[in-house]
Amino acid sequence: MKTKASHPRNKGKPQALSIGRSMYAKLLMFFTVIALLPLAVMGYFSNHKSSQIVNSQFGSYGMNAIEELKLHLDTSIAQMDNITGNLLNYLISAPMVIEDGETLNYSRYKEEQALQRYLISFETVNIVSVSVVMPSGKFIGSGGLDQARLTESSFWHQVAGNGGRQVIIHRPDYYYRFVNDNMVISLVVPVKDHFGLPPGSRILIDTKADSVVNLLRAFQHNMNAHLQIRAADGSVLLQSSEKYSSSEDDIVWSGVMEREGWTVEARMPHAEFYRSSGVILNYTLIVAGCTLLFAIAMAHFFSLRLTRPIQKLTHSMRRFGQGELFIQTPVLTSDELGYLSQSFNRMTGQIQDLVREISRSEKLKSEAELRALHYQINPHLLFNTLNSIQWKARLAGRRDIQKMIEHLVAVLESTFAVSKTLVPLEEELALVLHFIEIQRLRYDDAFSFKLEAEPELRSCLVPRMVFQPLLENIFFHGFTDGAGEIRLSLVSGSGEIKAELTDNGIGIKPEHLLYVRNGQVIPGKKGGLGMRNVRERFNMHFGENCDFTIESERNHGSKVIIRWPKTYGEIHP
C-alpha cells in the first residue's frame, strides 16, 4: 500500500514543475503575439469605422432634427387649420348675427355666449386660445386675452396690414396669463361677411411653440450647432441663437415645409462636426497601449496559476478512477477550470446521493411490501367483524344498529378502495348519502341535509373521498349536538364543476380562518388534516385548474366552494 501511494507523489511533482515552466513560456509568447499582431489592425479599422459611424450618426441626427421640427410645425399648423374649418362650418350650420359693439339684444347676447363656449372648447394643453376679433377690437373667445394690448400690439398691426391668411411665430404680449413669457404660433384667418360676423373680422388661433423651442435648444446644446426657421421671403421667424456667425465650410442640413413653404435649416461648424473623430483616434491609441500591457500581465498571471488546478483535478480524477467514489477536489479558481472542478465535485456528490437513494429505496420497498400485506389482512378482518355485528343486531331486532352498520360498511369499502383515485361523481354522492344516514341515526334527525346536483354531472370525475371529510368537519366543529342545516349543490359552469357546501353552524373563529385556508394546523388544536387533505388531492389531480375557497362568519355558518375541470373518463379499479 505504501508503494502504491508514494508512486504518484514522487513522480508527480517534477512533472508539474516542468510542465508549468513550459506552459508559462508558451502562454506568454502566445498572448504577446495575439495582442501585437491584430491590435494594430483592429485599432486602425476600429478608428476608421467608428469615425464613419459617428459622422453618419451626427448627420442622421441633424436630418432627424430638421424632420422632427418640420413635423411639429406641420402638425401644429394643420391642427389650427382644422379648428378654423370646424369654426366656419359651425358659423354656417348655426346662423347667427354677431354685432361689432355693445350687444343690446338678449338673443344676440345668447348667440355670442354660445359662440364663446364653442371657441373655448377648442382650448387644450397646446391650444392657448381660439378667438374671433372684430374690426373695433371686440373679441369673442378666451378670457385670457387683453383687448387693449392686442389691438395696440405690433403683432396685430402687422396682421392688419395684410388681408390674407397668416402664420407667425412670435412672443405674445396681449395675455393676462403666463403665456406672455412663451413663444406661440399664431394663425390669423380673415372671415367673410356672409358667416354672420362683421366685415373685417379675423379668426385668431394661438398654439404653444414649446416643443419647437425645446427642439431648437436641444439641438444647440447637443450638437453645439445653430438652427433657424425662415419664411418664404427669407425673413427669420425663429432661431436658436442670434450670435451664431455662419461660414462657407459649415455642415448644413435643411428642409422646406410643404404647408407654408418655410425653410428649416441647421448649421454646424466643420471643425466641431469632425472633432469626435479626433477624440476616437486618441482613445483608440490609449486603449491599444493599455490592452497590450494588460495582455502581457494576464499571460503572466494565468500561466502561473493554470497548472495547479489542472494538476489537482487530474490527481482527484485518478483516485476516483481507482475506486474512491467519495473524493472531492479543491476549487482554486472561479473560471472554467473552477467550474470543471465544481462539476467533478457535483458528480461525485450525485453518485453519493444515488448510492444513498438506492439504499433508502430498497428499505422503503421492503416496508411498503409489509404494509401492503398488512392492509390486505386488516380490512378483511374488519368487514367480517362488522358483518357479524350486523347479523346479531338483526337477530336482536335492533334495526337502527343494523342500518348504521350497513351505511358504515359502505363508507369503509370506499375508504379502503385505495386503487381508485378518481371516481364518478355519482359514486361519491352515494358515499355522501351513506355518511349522512349514519349521522342521521346518530343525532335522530336533529339536522337537515339538502343535495342538489345536475344530472349530467353524475358521470364526471372527482377525487375519491373529498366531501365526507368536509361533512365530518361540520358535525364535529360546526354543529352543537348535530343540530343545523347543510346544503350541498353541484352546478355546471364553463367547462368546470362548482361544488358549494354550506352550513349554518357556529362558523370558524376569525383568528383560526387563516390557518384553515392555508391548510395549516391551528395552534393548540387537534386535527385540521381533513381540509388540507381534500385541497391537496384536488391540486394533485387538477393542479392550477382547480380553486378551493373557504368563507366563514362566526355564529352564521361556513361555506366551502370548490371548482375543478369537468372531466369524463373510464375508471379502472
N, C-alpha and C positions, 0 to 999 in steps of 0.2 A: 504494500500500500504506500510506503514512503517513496519508493522508486517511481511509482506512477504519479504521485502528487508533485514531486520535485522536478519531473521532466519538463513540464511547460514553464515552470518558473525559471529554471536555469537557462533555457534557450529562448524564452520569450523576451527578456529584457534587451539583450544585444540586438535582436532583430528589430525591436521597436525603435531603439535609438538610431539604427542605421536607416530604417525606412523614414523616420521623422526628419533626419537631415536631408535626405534625398527629396522628399516631398516639399520641404521648405524651399530648397533651391528652385525646384521646378515651378512651384506656385508663384514665387517671387518673380521669376522670369516671365511666367505666363501672364500675370496681371499687369506687369510693366508693358509688355508688348501689346496686350489688349487695350491698355489705356493710351499708349502713344500713337499707334497706327490709326485707329479710327477716330481718335479725339479731334485731330486736326481737320479731317474730312467732315466729321459731323459738325464741328464748330462752324466751318465755312458755310455748309449748306443750311445749318440751323439759323445762322445770322442772316443769310440771304433770303431764306424762306420767311423767317419771322418779319424781316423788314417789308417784304412784299405783302404779307398778311396785314401788318399794322397799317401800312399805307392804304391798302384796299379797304380796311375797316374804317379808317379816317374818311376816305372818300365816300363809302357807303353811309357813314354817319351823317356826313354833310348833306347828301342827297335825301336821306331819310328825314332830316330836319326840315329841308325845303318841302318835301311832300307832305309831312305832317302839318307844317304851318299852312300850306295851301288847303289841306283837308279841313283844318279847324276854321279857316276863313270861309271856305265854300259852304261848310255846314252851317255856320252862324248866319251867313247871308241868305242861304236857302231857307233857313228857319224863319227869318224875318220876312222873306218874300211869301212864304206860306201863310204867315199871320196876316200880311196885307191882303192876300187873296181871300182868306176867310172873312176878314173885316168887310171887304167890298161886297162879298156875297151876302153878308148879314144886312148891310145897308140896302141892298136890292130887295132881299126877301122880306124885310120888315120895314115897309115905307114909313118914313118919319121926316119931320122938318125940324132942323136944328137952327136956332136963331143965333146970330152973332151979336150978342149983347145980353142985357138982363132979360131973364125969362119971366114973363108976366102971366102966362097961361099955365094952368096946373097940368093939363095934358101934355104940353111941351116939356114941362119940368119932369114928368114921369118918363117921357121918351129919353131925355138927357140922362136920367138916372139909370135907365135900362142900358143905354149905350155905355155909360161909365162902368157899370158892373161887368158888361161883356168885355170891355177893354182890360179891366183889372184881372179878369180870369186868365188872360194870357201870361201874366207875370209869373215867372218861375225863379229858380235859383240863378239862372243865367240871364233871363229876360228882365231887365231893370224896370222898364216901363213901356207901355203902348198908349199913345195919346193922339188925339185929333186937335190940332192947333189951328185956330181961325185967324183971319187977317187982322182982327183987332187985338190979338194976343190971347183971347179967351181960349181955354183948352179944356178938353174932357178926357179924363184918364187917371193916371196915377196921382195920388195926393202928395207925392214927394216932390213934384215939380214946383218951382217958384216962377210964376208967370212973369214977374218983372225982370228977374235975372235972365230968363230965357229970351225974351224979346230984345233985351239990351246986349246979349252976349254976341261976341264976334262970330261965333259959330252960326247963329241964326241969321245974322246979316249976310254971311257968305251964302247960306242956303236961300235966302230971299232973293239974292241976285241971280240965281239960276232956277229956271222954272221947271226943269226936268227932274227925273229920279236921281238921287244922290246917295252915295255910301261914303261915310267919312269916319276915320279913326281919330279920336281926339280925347282930351281930358275935360269932361263937362264941368261947368261952374254954375249950373242952374238948378241944383238939387239941394234940398234941405239936409239930406242924409249924407252918410259917409261915401256915397257913390262919387262925390266930387273929387275924392283922392285917387280914384282908379280910372284907368283907360276904358273907353267904351267904343263899340262900333255902332254908329248911328245910321239908320236908313230913313230917308225923307222922301215921301211919295206924294205928289200933288193929287188932289181929288177933284173930279169934275163936278159941276153944279147939279147934275141930274141924280146924284146919290143922296140928296136930301141935306147936304151940308152947304154952308155959304160959299160962294165962289172964292177961290183963292185959298181954301183950306188945305192943310197938309197933314199927312199921317207921319208921326214921329215914333220910331221904334229904337230903343237903346238896348244893346246887348253887352254884357260884360266881356271885356277883351283880356281877362286874366290869363286864360290858357295861352293866348297868343303872346302876351308879355312874358309869361313864365318860360315859354319855349325860347324866346329871344335871349332871356337872361341865362337859361341853362346852356344854350349853345355857346354863348360868350364865355361862360365860366368853364365849361368842359373842354372847349377847343381853343380858347384864347383867340376867338375869331369875331368877325363882325357880321351882323345880319340886318337887312333892311327890307322894307316894303315900299315900292314906288308905284305911283298911279300911272295911268296910260300916258299922261302928259309929261312924265319924268319927275314930278314932284315927289318928295319923300313923305310918305304917310306915317311910317313908324320905323325906328332903327334902334339897335341895341346900345349904341354909343355914338355920341356926336363928335368924339375926339379921335376917331379912327381915321387914319390917312391911308388911302389906297395906293398900291404900287402895281407896276405892269406885270411883275412876276408873281402876283398873288394867285393862290389857288382859288378858283371861283366855281361856285355851284349856283345855278339859277333855274327858275321855272316861272311860267306865266299861268295865271289863274284863268280858267275858262269863263267864269261868270262875269267878272269885272274887268278882265284884261290887265290886272295888276301884275307887276313883276316882283317875285320874291327872290332875293339874291343873298348869298353867303360868301364872305371873303376871308381868307386865312393867309397870313404871310408864308412865303415859300420856306424860309428857314424854320419857322415854327412847325410846319407840316412834316418836315423831314428830321426834326430834332429827335424823335423817338427812335429812328433808325440808328443814330449815333449812340444813343443810350444802350440799345440792344447789343451793338458791337462791343462796347466796353464791358458790359456784363458777361457777354459770351467769353471774352478773354479771361476775365476773373474766374468764372465758373470752370473753364477748362484747366486753369492752373490749379485750382483747389481740387478738382476731380483727380488730376494726376497725383498730387500729394496724398489724397485720400486713398487712391487705389494702391499705392505703394505701402501705405500704413496698414490697410486691410489685408494685403497679401502677407505682410509680416505677421500680423495678428492671427489670421486664420491658419496659416501654415504651422505655427507653433502649437495651436490648440486642436487641430483636426485629427492628429494621430492618436491622441489619448482616448477620446470617446470611442474611436473605432477599435482600438486595442481592447478596451473594457468590454465592449459589446461582443467582440469576437470571442473573448475568453468566456463570457457568460453563455454564449450560444454553444460553445464546445462542451461546457459542463452540462448544459441542457440536453445535448445530443447523447451524452453518456448516461442519462437517466435521472439527473437531478431536476425533477419537474417543478420544484418549489424555488428555483433560483431566481433572483432579481438583480438586474444590472443598474448601477448608479446613473442617474440622469445629470450629465455635466453641462449641457448646453440647452438652449431653447430654440435651436434651429432644426433643420431636417434630421440631423443626427440625434438630437434630443427627442424629436418626435418618434424616430425609429426605436430609440431606447424605451420610450413610453409605450410604444406599440408592443415591443417584446415583453415588457412587464405586464401589460394588459393581457397578452396572450397566455402567459404563464398563470396569471390570476384567474382567467377564464377556465383554464384547464383545471385549476384547483377547485373552482366553483362547480365545474362539471363533475369532478370526482365526488365532491360532497353531495351534489344534487342526485347523482346516481344512487349513492348510499341512502339518502333520505327517501328517494322514490321507492326503492326496494323495501324500506321499512314501512312506508305508508301503504304500499301494495299489500304487504302481509297483514297489516292492521285492517285494511279495507276488506280483505277476504274474510277475516274473522268477524267483522261487523256484519257483513252480508249474511253469513251463516247464522249469526245471532238474530238478525232481523227476520230471517225466514222462520225461525223457531218461535219467537215471541208472538207475532200476530196470530199464528195458528193456535197457540195455547190460549190467547186472549179471546178469540172468537168462539172456541169450544166452551170456554167458561161462561161467556155471555149467553150462548145458546142454551146451556144447562140452566142458568138463572131464568131465562125467558120461559123455558118449559115448566119449571117449578112455579113461576108466577101464574102461568095459565092454569095449571092444576089447582092452584090455591085460589083461583078466581080473582086475582089482582090484575084487572085489565089495565090499569094505569101504569103499573110497573112493566107489564108486557109491552105496551105501546112505547114507553120511554126507552126500553132496551132495544126495541125494533128500530127506532129512529137513531139511537146511539150506534148500533151496528152499521147502519147506512153511512153515518158520518165517519166512523172509524175505517170502513172499507175505502172510502175516498181518501182519507188521510194516509193510509198505508200504500196507496197506489202511486208510489214514488216514480214509476217509469213514465207516468203521464205528466208532462209539464204544461201542455196546453189542452184544454178540454172545450167542447161546445158549451155555449152559454146556457143552453137548456139543461145540461147536466149539472152545471154549477148552481143554477137556480133551484134544482131539485134538492141539492145538498143544503141550500139555504132554508128551504121549507122543512127539511128534516130537523135542522138545528132549531128553528122557530118552534116546532112542535115539542121538542124536548123542553124548551123554556116555558112553553105554554102549560105543559104538565107540571113543571116545577113551580110556576108562580100562579097557577089556577086562573088564567085569563085576566091577569092584572094589567096587561098591556094590549095594545092593538098594533097590528102589522099589516101594511098595505104594499103589495108588489105590483108594479106597472112595467111591462116590457113589451115592446113592439114585436109582433110575431116573426117578422122577417129577420130579427136579430138572434133568434134562438139557435141558429146554426153557426153563428160567428164564434171565433175562438177567443178564449180568455185564459189567463194563467189559473192554474188549479188552486182552490182553497184561498181565494182573495177576499171574499165577502164575509166568510164565517168569523175570521179574527176581528173584523170591524164590528160585526154584530155583538160579538162577545165583549168587546170594549164598552159597548153601550150598556149592556146588562151589568157589567162589573163596575164601571166607573160613572156612568151617566144616570142610571135609574136608582131609585130608592125602593127596595122590596119589589123590583120588577115592574113598577107602575110607570106608564108613559106611552107615547105614540112613536112608531117607527114607520118610515116610508122609504121604499127603495124603488127608484124609477130608472129605466134604461131607455134612452131615445137615440135615434139615428141622426147624425149630423152630416156634414160634407165630407164623406169618406172616413168618418170616425164614429165611435160609440161614446156616448156620455152617460156615465152612471152617477146618480146622485142619491146619497144615503143621508137622511135627516132624522133627527130625534128632538124631543122637547125636554131632555133631561137637564141636569144641573150645569152642563157645559164644562169647559176647561178653564182653569184659572188663567188670567192674563199672563202671569209670570211663568206659567208652565207651557203656554201655547207655542212659544218659540222653540222649545226643546222638542215638542211633538212634531212640529212642522219640519224640523231638521232631522227627524228620525233618531234623536238622542234620548238617552235615559234621563228621566227627571231626577235631579239630585235628591237623595234620601227616600226615593220611591222604588218599589219593586215593579218588575215587568217593563212595559214600554217597548217590547220587541215586536209585537204583532203588527203595529202600524209600520214600522221600519221594514219588516219582512215583506209586507204587501207592496210597499213602494219599490223595494229592490227587485222583486220578481217582475213587476211591470217594466222597470228600467232594463232588466236583463233581457227581456224578450222584445221590447219595442224601442229601447234607447231613448233618444231625444224626441221621438214621435209621440210620447205619452206625457200626460200632465196630471199631477197629483196636488189637489188643493184642499186645505182644511180651514174651515171657518167656525168660530165658536164665540158665544156670548154667555157670560156667566148667568145662570138661572134661566136661560132662554134656549138652551139646547146647542147642538153642534150640527155641522154639515160637512160631509166629505164628498168631493167632486173628483171623479177620475175620468180622463179622456184617453182613449187609445185607438189606433188604426183599426178600421173594420177589416177583419181578416177571415178568410174561409180556407178550409183545408181538411184533409182526411187525417184523423188521429189514429195512430198505431199504438196499441198497448205495449 
